[in-house]
């Protein structure tokens, strides 16, 4: 058996696989959740937040808009897009998630 510093043990003739150093401070993705409520029901983004958390990201903001129907070209109204953009301006989120609730 051959053992080098920083690599896993191998037997003679096997290729040595070097370990890749990992940062001690893992980068956490910042997520913004946006929901569009067309049914007038509960405005919960809880399920989406749980999925985002499971993926390893942190939810930093949530927004919900109530509309009678979905605008297929923009999803949210101009006013709600501006509100979310202004609110998230200093957060620098790394990902956005949108869903119909």
Secondary structure, 3 states (H helix, E strand, C coil): CECCCCECCECCCCCCCECCCCCCCCCCCEEEEEEEECCCCCCCCHHHHHHHHHCCCEEEEEEEEECCCCECCCECCHHHHHHHHHHCCCCCCCEEEEEEC
